[in-house]
């Protein structure tokens, strides 16, 4: 058995986790506001065409690595995997800062994404294992999720633009080093987490199939209807290949001795509905953020940097609910209550966004974003905590990364489907052309295009509202909180002795 951690060591570990999650959240969106100076420096002639890959490389790599990270946590222990993911992230950050071409930067960004995918998911496993099996959450999962998510969402684009405008874009990546190295050293010296001593196999084939399937799916959402028509050989080939990979992956999970995403987890009601709700939340959240920004720029003629400031009310909502989640938990709010309340608040916010017109007051838009933050802030951490509380013994890692996996795939699918809906509805209602030609129109044609765009966007928000309504219905299907049994709940890292020997201090 590992030596018990002191209160001081647990506090340090908790602070390390907060810093790590903040690094991961910042790097998911910090590059978006600095693409222009990056392209101007590395490839002014053709760099604009490579910007989508610069943004997508991180997400593709992070998503593809998630299933393997979960299994590695369960087999090797969270501490080793946490250190490895952080080291990969910092190495990628250094290479990004040293990049001499767009190709080098994209490749380094992919390596950074491999580490970044572990920072969010593995850190949540570390947070769970910092507490003893007998300890309750006390709302900390929701607090961390809301506080860090809100802070990172507000700081990311602003910090990226600030460094690009007043320093050098390379500092967007170098700024990770002092904080990351301090966390790495402290983690090696301070963290005392359960380590695994039993020999267990790792299903690398299953992890590879999961990575290939998720990559195909994300490429479909990136390219479909934009770079290639939905009926093009490229997209049809990706859809066919993705379907085959999914079948092979599911078959492998049934036959593998140690699957990376055991299908038996879906027999547990909390996990089944938790994964489903998280996927729906990912789709609705991604779609809503994208199209609020588009509305502000296309309809209200607000520049991109000023439109990004409208994310601040949402970040405030997430932060405030994160601060109060502990008190609400003490007042009797269960994780089920948080999920129901959060889904309902997000559903209401999306329904309000579906009523936007070309003349809606901007403070009303900010109020809608604030309500959305209150809703999503309750979901970000509580869903992960709910899944961790009911994860089968020895499967805390795969359950935690499973939540992130479904959220990411849901977000990618939501963005693609909503984009298709917007394009189709606008084509039927607009004056001709695509949404990208609206800025070049004048007179009555421009007004008709704006009205058609707003009504088309309302359809998108109603679709997102429908997804969140379904999420609310599924949240009501969650059972009331129960005490974990001997083989489930709290990640049960010390149970199931037949499959895993007693852990030792890492």
TASUL-V762914 format. One record per helix or strand. SS is the DSSP state (H for helix, E for strand). FROM is the first residue (numbers start at 1). TO is the last residue. Records with the same first field share a line. If there is no record, write none. Layout:
BEGIN
SS->FROM-TO / FROM-TO
END
This chain:
BEGIN
H->7-29 / 32-42 / 47-76 / 78-98 / 102-130 / 140-166 / 171-190 / 204-223 / 233-255 / 263-267 / 269-299 / 304-308 / 311-330 / 335-353 / 362-389 / 396-429 / 435-440 / 443-476 / 490-492
E->194-195 / 224-224 / 228-228 / 392-392 / 488-488 / 504-505
END
